């Protein structure tokens, strides 16, 4: 019984160490139901989605997020 618990604890620790925490936003280009393109960002740090109408708006958001401009 103790050996099973020991092995389970080791496997759990290995599993936790393999999970990579990614704080980089996920950026996707999408289309609405009318065929218009827009950009959607999922930000892990705020756990929120943001929608932008242009690539320039996305770049401005990234600059502000990382550099505080």
C-alpha positions as CSV (number, residue, x, y, z in Angstrom):
1,X,0.0,0.0,0.0
2,X,2.8,2.4,0.9
3,X,4.6,1.7,-2.3
4,X,1.5,2.4,-4.4
5,X,1.1,5.8,-2.6
6,X,4.8,6.5,-3.1
7,X,4.6,5.7,-6.9
8,X,1.4,7.8,-7.3
9,X,3.1,10.8,-5.6
10,X,6.1,10.5,-7.9
11,X,4.0,10.3,-11.0
12,X,1.9,13.3,-9.9
13,X,5.1,15.3,-9.4
14,X,6.4,14.3,-12.8
15,X,3.1,15.2,-14.4
16,X,3.1,18.7,-12.7
17,X,6.6,19.3,-13.9
18,X,5.7,18.5,-17.5
19,X,2.9,21.0,-17.6
20,X,4.3,24.1,-19.1
21,X,2.7,27.3,-18.0
22,X,2.2,29.5,-21.0
23,X,1.6,33.2,-20.4
24,X,1.8,34.2,-24.0
25,X,-1.5,35.3,-25.6
26,X,-3.2,33.2,-28.2
27,X,-3.9,35.3,-31.3
28,X,-6.3,34.1,-34.0
29,X,-7.7,35.7,-37.1
30,X,-11.4,35.0,-37.4
31,X,-14.4,35.9,-39.5
32,X,-17.8,37.0,-38.3
33,X,-21.1,35.7,-39.8
34,X,-20.9,38.4,-42.5
35,X,-17.4,37.4,-43.6
36,X,-15.6,40.3,-42.0
37,X,-12.2,39.5,-40.6
38,X,-11.3,40.4,-37.1
39,X,-8.6,39.3,-34.6
40,X,-9.2,37.6,-31.3
41,X,-6.7,37.4,-28.5
42,X,-6.9,35.2,-25.4
43,X,-4.8,36.6,-22.6
44,X,-3.8,34.0,-20.0
45,X,-2.7,36.7,-17.5
46,X,-6.2,38.3,-17.4
47,X,-8.1,35.2,-18.4
48,X,-10.0,37.3,-21.0
49,X,-10.7,37.5,-24.7
50,X,-10.1,40.7,-26.7
51,X,-11.4,41.4,-30.2
52,X,-9.7,43.8,-32.6
53,X,-10.7,45.0,-36.1
54,X,-7.2,45.2,-37.5
55,X,-3.7,43.8,-37.2
56,X,-2.5,47.3,-36.2
57,X,-4.8,47.3,-33.2
58,X,-3.4,43.9,-32.2
59,X,0.1,45.2,-32.5
60,X,-0.8,48.3,-30.4
61,X,-2.3,46.0,-27.7
62,X,0.8,43.8,-27.6
63,X,3.1,46.9,-27.3
64,X,1.0,48.2,-24.5
65,X,0.9,44.9,-22.7
66,X,4.6,44.3,-22.8
67,X,6.0,47.8,-22.8
68,X,3.3,49.9,-21.2
69,X,3.2,52.5,-24.0
